Amino acid sequence: MTYAEIGEMQRANHRYLKHAMTLPLLDPETELELARRWRNKGDEDALHGLTTAYMRLVISIATRFRNYGLPYGDLVQEGNVGLMQAAARFEPDREVRFSTYASWWIRAAIQDYILRNWSIVRTGTTAAHKSLFFNLRRLRALIGNGTRQNLDAADRLFIARKLGVNVADVETMEARLSAGDRSLNAAIAESGGEDITTEWLDLLPCDRPLPEDEVIEHRDQDRRLRWIEEALKSLNARELVIIRERRLQDEPVTLETLGARLGISKERVRQIEHHALKKIKASLLRQVPDPQDAGLIV
């Protein structure tokens, strides 16, 4: 954006603010009439009159959030979005002033915009983190009259109790607010004399297994599956049904249910299951001399 464009945007914002502050406020009767016309008849002129009268409310709330490093005009625009959402949901017969109802929607819209744009990393993903984001600096200023640079355990406990959050949440948000965004491709230092630059990305640990470990794991898994399939061939039809239902399902079928299905008692199902497991173990031992080394428990 050029300097001329920035200047024009600032002049447009100034004109908008000046116009909004000259609009008259609504008395309760006029506000109620406009709200009912919009709610019951969809009168867009009534909606325009209702919302434009409270643009100064948007400006007032947006001003409280100017210290988060985001364009003031964008804060006002997001506040206007919240104002329109409030008008769409306002129920005039509840005997609540529209300004009172709209304040919550305006503030919520502006706060959500700040949380989405303050950092490239998503901030305030929970209600506790959101509360801390907008209150941590204020509470830090109360501790030691704002002269304390770092919080200790007692300070974090004080803030947690004030906001009704966990100390762990305080520690997390404190770390997020104290560190700015940094590119992973930013250079740290040159490595030796070979003019090779080390980047932050080079220092991030990878928790994934190495490619050769993945290949070995897939190979071993295939071998184990073949051994188990071969062992299952040693079972008769009824034993196979019981093993599949009791041992190879995420939610095993009960002995009583299987007994009713097979026409036998649940104790007989237990006996058949026990005998089938012994047959599977014997088959595995014939195929694999040392099951523990092969990752099998028999």
C-alpha positions, 0 to 999 in steps of 0.5 A: 500500500502506497503512502497516498493510499494510506493517507486516503484510508486515514481520511476516510476513517476520519470522515466516518468517525466524524459522521458517526459522532454527529448522529443523534441517539435514540430514545427508548420509544423510538428504538423499540419502534424501529426494532419491532418494524425490523423484527416483525416486518423486515423493514430495512429502513428501520434496520438502518436507523437502528444500527446507524444510531449506535455506530458511536457505540462501535467506535467507543468499544473499538477504541478500547482495543487499539493497543493490540497493533491492528488497524483501527479501521478494521476494528471498527469494521468488525464491530459493525459486523457484531452490530449487525449480528445483534440487530438480526438476533435482537428481540424487542419484547424482552424489554432490554435496550438495544445498546446493552444487547449490542455491546456484547456482540460488538465486543465479541466480534472485535475480540474474535478478530484480534485473536485471529489476526494478532499472531500467525499462530492461533491464540485463545483457542479456549475460553480460559486462553481468551480471558487471559489474552485480554486480561493478563497485561492488566493484571500484570500491571497490578502486581508490584505496581507494574515494576515486575518483569517476570511472574513468579509462582505466587503471581501466576496463582494470583492471576489464575484465581482472579480469572478462574483459570488454571495456573498452567493456562497462565503459564501458556499464555504468558509464554505466547504473549512474551514472544513474537512471531518468528519465521522458521526460515530466519537465519540463526548463524553461519555454520563454520566457514563454509557460508552455510546458514543455519535456520530455526527450521533446522533445529526443530526435532522430528518425532516421526520414526525414521524411514528404515524403522517404518519399513521394518515395522510394516514388514514385521506387522505383515509377518505377524498377520500371516502367523495369526491367520495361519494359527486361526486355520487350526480352529473349527468353525465354532471356535473361530466364531467365538475367537473373532467375536471375543478377541478380534472385535473392538467391543467384545461380545459377551459370553451370554450373548454368544451362548444364546446365538450358538445354542450353548451355555455361557460357561461352555462358550468360555471353555471353547474359547480357552481351548481355542486360545491354547490351539492358537498358542500351539500353532504360533509356537510351531511357526515362531520359536521365540514369540517375544522376539517377534513381538507376539504375546502368547 
